[in-house]
């Protein structure tokens, strides 16, 4: 019997904060039942240091992650595409499940805002993982 692994793509403009955190959470929490990737339509040169810091605080290391450019192939290979509050214009229109998570971008804000955003992303990813287990 072949086990089907869901592929989730988190999309944001710079792929430097929210989508990177979401990718890391899903890959940790899904325990092999789903695989996440993330990308952006205008990727930054590196992952935001505050995003790295707040994830490290809870034992998740994203220091090796790099922002990636969104490609149509990535979208086509995903079972679910989740945009991170950046609007549907950053994600190509495809005939598949697309969710919009309206989550504030913490860019340029204090570390406390990054923690709030991290915690919100974690709640949503946990809910997503939980819903996959019941499918």
QUIPEFEN-V770289 format. One record per run of one state. SS is the DSSP state (2 for helix, 1 for strand, 0 for the rest). FROM is the first residue (numbers start at 1). TO is the last residue. Records with the same first field share a line. If there is no record, write none. Layout:
SS->FROM-TO ; FROM-TO
This chain:
0->1-5 ; 12-17 ; 30-33 ; 41-48 ; 58-68 ; 70-71 ; 78-79 ; 84-87 ; 91-96 ; 101-110 ; 134-135
1->6-11 ; 34-40 ; 69-69 ; 80-83 ; 97-100
2->18-29 ; 49-57 ; 72-77 ; 88-90 ; 111-133
